[in-house]
Amino acid sequence: MPTLILSGKADGIVAPSYADNFARRLAHARVTLLDGIGHLPHFEQAAKVAGLVGEFLRDRAVGRARGSATTIEYGALRLCLPTLA
């Protein structure tokens, strides 16, 4: 199962090295370490995290353009993302 692991380089609770350790235990895992971000990347840099998740899903799913948005389906997940020019 493709897995995206996001970790803040400035995380003072869980060391970023845990992300690499965890990824070694999962087939098809990708680690992205985020500069200047701590323990809550989805709060600290929500737009950046959303972009990374969207990119990850786009790389792995079948997308269909619908007007100014792209609908991505991945298993039971359906995500509608604005099309970026």
QUIJORA-V925940 format. One line per field, one symbol per residue. psi: psi as a letter, one per 30 degrees, with the letter a starting at -180 (. if undefined). A space follows every 50 residues. Layout:
BEGIN
psi->???
END
This chain:
BEGIN
psi->kkkkjkkkfgjgejkffeeeeeeffkkhkkkjkkkgkbfiefeeieeeee eeeeeeeefflkkkkjbglkkkkjbfkkkjkkkk.
END
